[in-house]
Amino acid sequence: MNTIGGHIVALKIRLQRVGAKNRPFYRVVVVDERKKRDGAVIENVGQYQPITKENNFAVKEERVLDWLKKGAQPTLTVQQLLKKCGVWTKHTSAK
């Protein structure tokens, strides 16, 4: 739980779909967990393109680690992507 503007907020790191029909593209965003998937964003911390074969997941590593330290919880999909690129290991070893 974090406070933003004096209010207690539960934060999630999740995917926000922005791609066209049949061409998915996602932003990795930090949001209040009570908001809709495509609702108001606190911070955009990366992107994910599931269709491309090359490096399709990019995040601002320092910002993601900062939000995780502040208590933001990643969704299962984002957590798996963070494990794949090595950011999750840095987070768990820093505890």
Sequence and secondary structure as in RCSB ss.txt:
>XXXX:A:sequence
MNTIGGHIVALKIRLQRVGAKNRPFYRVVVVDERKKRDGAVIENVGQYQPITKENNFAVKEERVLDWLKKGAQPT
LTVQQLLKKCGVWTKHTSAK
>XXXX:A:secstr
 EEETTEEE EEEEEEE  BTTB  EEEEEEETTS TTS  SEEEEEE SS SS  EEE HHHHHHHHHTT EE 
HHHHHHHHHHTHHHHHHHT 
